[in-house]
């Protein structure tokens, strides 16, 4: 299929499957433009989500995030029905997710130190934006897929 995302991972997997060996080159550089505003971040990741699904790559991104949000919703529901303390694991889990993201990307020029509160909040906001974009891309893909199936049945 014509893909806007996932094609690089598919290519690398095919190289590995054929037995080729890849090597690390410290002088190699990848240029990836960071979108300049929230709407462009959302649209980019919505597109990535849509094309990942088109490539049948739900295990890479969609299913882990879906499981995480399903668990969060369960704890939030318990928080409303049983005790507000059940919401605490959701908050702590998200905080650890932000910390992991910052630590994993600490060498990137656009990532800042963990101890800067504004940066910590911005990173959390971006993670949440990307998650919502993933669900929006999933909804778009599902909607188009269902429309195509209904046309086939007609």
Secondary structure, 3 states (H helix, E strand, C coil): CCCCCCHHHHHHHHHHHCCCCCCCCCCCCCCCCCCCCHHHHHHHHHHHHHHHHHCCCCCCCHHHHHHHHHHHHHHHHHHHHCCHHHHHHHHHHHHHHHHHHHHHCCCCCCCCCCCCHHHHHHHHHHHHHHHHHHHHHHHHHHHHHHHHHHHHHC
